[in-house]
Amino acid sequence: MGALGPGDRLVWTVVALLALGTYALRLSFIQLYGTVEAFPPWVERALAYVPAAVMAALVFPALFALDGTVAGLVNARVLAGGLAAVVAWRTRSMLLTIVVGMGVLWLVTALSG
């Protein structure tokens, strides 16, 4: 490998600065949480929605986006995810939820060709 050119140095400098900025931002919230005695009630109410928002941000793109495009409501993933959500809601069993979701996904995918 040869020496880094000016463009390569710029790219690595930007990557390093972004990494440091991300680390500083995350550390600031951890530090703030450790030093504040009590958050205002409106902050506490807002923080209660964080787990659901994170879960939705992780799950919905996997259900509704296939190969970088919006797949719509009619696809095997949406059906399997919907049935898995119902199983999770009714049984509160993580193992059963995963088994039903994957089983439905595999079955619908196999039947649809």
MIMARMI-332014 format. One record per residue (C-alpha): residue in one letter; x, y, z; residue number from 1. Coordinates in nm, 2 decimals. Layout:
BEGIN
FIFI   code        x        y        z   pos
FIFI      A        X        Y        Z   NUM
...
END
This chain:
BEGIN
FIFI   code        x        y        z   pos
FIFI      M     0.00     0.00     0.00     1
FIFI      G     0.12     0.34    -0.09     2
FIFI      A     0.11     0.67     0.10     3
FIFI      L    -0.22     0.83     0.16     4
FIFI      G    -0.31     1.11    -0.07     5
FIFI      P    -0.47     1.44     0.03     6
FIFI      G    -0.82     1.31    -0.04     7
FIFI      D    -0.76     1.00     0.17     8
FIFI      R    -0.63     1.21     0.46     9
FIFI      L    -0.94     1.43     0.44    10
FIFI      V    -1.17     1.13     0.45    11
FIFI      W    -1.00     0.98     0.75    12
FIFI      T    -0.99     1.31     0.93    13
FIFI      V    -1.37     1.35     0.88    14
FIFI      V    -1.43     0.99     0.99    15
FIFI      A    -1.22     1.05     1.31    16
FIFI      L    -1.39     1.38     1.39    17
FIFI      L    -1.74     1.23     1.34    18
FIFI      A    -1.64     0.94     1.57    19
FIFI      L    -1.51     1.18     1.83    20
FIFI      G    -1.83     1.39     1.81    21
FIFI      T    -2.05     1.08     1.84    22
FIFI      Y    -1.86     0.96     2.14    23
FIFI      A    -1.87     1.31     2.30    24
FIFI      L    -2.25     1.33     2.25    25
FIFI      R    -2.32     0.99     2.40    26
FIFI      L    -2.08     1.05     2.69    27
FIFI      S    -2.25     1.39     2.76    28
FIFI      F    -2.59     1.22     2.81    29
FIFI      I    -2.44     0.96     3.04    30
FIFI      Q    -2.26     1.23     3.24    31
FIFI      L    -2.57     1.45     3.25    32
FIFI      Y    -2.78     1.16     3.38    33
FIFI      G    -2.53     1.09     3.65    34
FIFI      T    -2.52     1.45     3.78    35
FIFI      V    -2.89     1.56     3.76    36
FIFI      E    -3.09     1.48     4.07    37
FIFI      A    -3.43     1.47     3.90    38
FIFI      F    -3.55     1.54     3.55    39
FIFI      P    -3.86     1.75     3.50    40
FIFI      P    -4.18     1.55     3.47    41
FIFI      W    -4.22     1.63     3.10    42
FIFI      V    -3.87     1.48     3.04    43
FIFI      E    -3.96     1.17     3.23    44
FIFI      R    -4.28     1.13     3.03    45
FIFI      A    -4.09     1.18     2.70    46
FIFI      L    -3.82     0.92     2.81    47
FIFI      A    -4.10     0.66     2.87    48
FIFI      Y    -4.15     0.65     2.49    49
FIFI      V    -3.79     0.59     2.40    50
FIFI      P    -3.79     0.21     2.41    51
FIFI      A    -4.10     0.19     2.18    52
FIFI      A    -3.95     0.44     1.94    53
FIFI      V    -3.62     0.25     1.92    54
FIFI      M    -3.81    -0.08     1.86    55
FIFI      A    -4.02     0.08     1.59    56
FIFI      A    -3.71     0.22     1.42    57
FIFI      L    -3.54    -0.12     1.42    58
FIFI      V    -3.85    -0.33     1.31    59
FIFI      F    -4.04    -0.12     1.06    60
FIFI      P    -3.77    -0.08     0.80    61
FIFI      A    -3.71    -0.46     0.81    62
FIFI      L    -4.08    -0.52     0.75    63
FIFI      F    -4.16    -0.25     0.49    64
FIFI      A    -3.84    -0.21     0.29    65
FIFI      L    -3.71    -0.48     0.06    66
FIFI      D    -3.39    -0.42    -0.14    67
FIFI      G    -3.39    -0.05    -0.06    68
FIFI      T    -3.74     0.01    -0.19    69
FIFI      V    -4.07     0.04     0.00    70
FIFI      A    -4.24    -0.30    -0.03    71
FIFI      G    -4.59    -0.19     0.08    72
FIFI      L    -4.83    -0.37     0.30    73
FIFI      V    -4.87    -0.69     0.10    74
FIFI      N    -4.56    -0.90     0.16    75
FIFI      A    -4.46    -1.20     0.37    76
FIFI      R    -4.26    -1.00     0.62    77
FIFI      V    -4.56    -0.78     0.71    78
FIFI      L    -4.78    -1.08     0.76    79
FIFI      A    -4.52    -1.27     0.97    80
FIFI      G    -4.45    -0.96     1.17    81
FIFI      G    -4.82    -0.89     1.24    82
FIFI      L    -4.88    -1.24     1.35    83
FIFI      A    -4.57    -1.24     1.57    84
FIFI      A    -4.69    -0.91     1.73    85
FIFI      V    -5.03    -1.07     1.81    86
FIFI      V    -4.86    -1.38     1.96    87
FIFI      A    -4.62    -1.15     2.17    88
FIFI      W    -4.91    -0.94     2.29    89
FIFI      R    -5.13    -1.24     2.38    90
FIFI      T    -4.87    -1.48     2.52    91
FIFI      R    -4.57    -1.26     2.63    92
FIFI      S    -4.35    -1.55     2.52    93
FIFI      M    -4.04    -1.44     2.33    94
FIFI      L    -3.96    -1.79     2.21    95
FIFI      L    -4.31    -1.86     2.08    96
FIFI      T    -4.31    -1.51     1.91    97
FIFI      I    -3.99    -1.59     1.73    98
FIFI      V    -4.11    -1.94     1.63    99
FIFI      V    -4.44    -1.82     1.50   100
FIFI      G    -4.29    -1.52     1.32   101
FIFI      M    -4.02    -1.72     1.15   102
FIFI      G    -4.25    -2.02     1.07   103
FIFI      V    -4.51    -1.79     0.91   104
FIFI      L    -4.24    -1.61     0.71   105
FIFI      W    -4.09    -1.93     0.59   106
FIFI      L    -4.43    -2.08     0.50   107
FIFI      V    -4.56    -1.78     0.31   108
FIFI      T    -4.22    -1.74     0.13   109
FIFI      A    -4.23    -2.11     0.03   110
FIFI      L    -4.59    -2.10    -0.08   111
FIFI      S    -4.55    -1.78    -0.28   112
FIFI      G    -4.26    -1.91    -0.47   113
END
